[in-house]
């Protein structure tokens, strides 16, 4: 058996044994294994904070949203509405399918620039990177549709560049459609048309495109994806633009820059990060085919732009640059092919090591959030360091309210901010309006049709069980600014594997 496994690993790592048929077989295995792993994650990891918020505010299908374009917010709600089921797997199903489709398109990109074995390694690197495996393939967040749509754009740009003057106009149409979907998913997609323009300025083959109809047609089609965003923002004082520009704090923050680089390396796996940087640098240093240069232009924008933001802002996030790293992966695979089987095997082994370590640690976090396995045998209640509230499953919230006789007598639910507002609203499938107390922290909730709903209200604020008294006092004080007769009720105690873990402070008040 050991010899068989070694032979399989050698087949994957040795480009000299590559054949198109066998590489398609390897791709199929990657898709199946990653699909099973994604499905396992989709059903075991509770809906996270950002997912809950998106699902909660998308129930009314507005044209766009406070911080994001509409597509990724619509997708989980549309899946639930079409299937008539509000469940974690249903919310995530469109994203899981999008992740598998993205893996396939990444293979096609790698194949276009370096052959089928480069395609296989591109797909393998994509699936091994924790960020792309999960955020572009499981969670109901904007990175999923952005990753797929951007891959479609990059694939067609590579095909256009490779074919030269013989490129069919339909390739530009496909690139335009992909751009439209990317722009309706996440604002990082704005770099895609800029990448094409950069190529057109810097590369001799690109300069010939100025006299061709394709880029202009693709640009017009792509802009369709921004129409809902523009219309909604025109109606709401361009709040999205204001929100995102305020997140750039200014100054120089080297600590944040270094920290964000470290997080990006974890998102990719450290070995993939190193190989991607090396492959990217190698692609830019030597004379390369125009299609590889085109791909490098697609990758370089988000990497440079958002790492500059990391340097000049203390409010940035590491995942902002990941759309660029996605297209550094084919360049990494191309470089690996040039280095031969010894380097391939070495990278393969280090990928297995880092993948195992990172996912072992993540598995502990997931199991801890679900069962308290590290603390329950030793503590009567969770210690101070055990805080996995953002991953807690609030499925028991509505049954607990019904058992207390509070559900039917309540017209409106209230939370302090968008974060717990999203979690609580999604836990009850938004069957009652959700108002946010702190309107400055309401995000899109303030733009919902029932944002000012009135009637008998339950102001709820979850906290770790040990913080019950503090949460009760704060929630009551906030509620009494709205209704002097607000009444503090007994908190709801939700358990984790039978042990009290979450306390939901409840204040009854009347909103007029």
Secondary structure, DSSP 8 states (H G I E B T S, - for coil): -HHHHHHHHHHHH-GGG--HHHHHHHHHHHHHHHHHHHHHHHHHS---HHHHHHHHHTTT--SS-SSS-SHHHHHHHHHHHHHT---HHHHHHHHHHHHHHHHHHHHHHHHHHH-HHHHHHHHHHHHHSHHHHHTTTTSSSTHHHHHHHHHHHHHHHHHHHHHGGG--HHHHHHHHHHHHHHHTT-GGGHHHHHHHHHHHHHSHHHHGGGGSSHHHHHHHHHHGGGHHHHHHHHHTTTHHHHHHHTT---S--HHHHHHHHHHHHHHH-HHHHHHHHHHHHHHHHS---HHHHHHHHHHHHHHHHHHHHHHH-SS--GGGGHHHHHHHHHHHHHHHHHH-HHHHHHHHHHHHHHHHHHHHHHHHHHHHHHH-TTTTTT-SS--TT---GGG---TTHHHHHHHTT-STT-SEEEESSHHHHHHHHHHTTT-SEEEES-GGG-GGGGGSTTTT--EEEEEEEEEEGGGHHHHHHHHHHHHTTT-TT-EEEEEEEEEETTEEEEEEEEEEEEE-
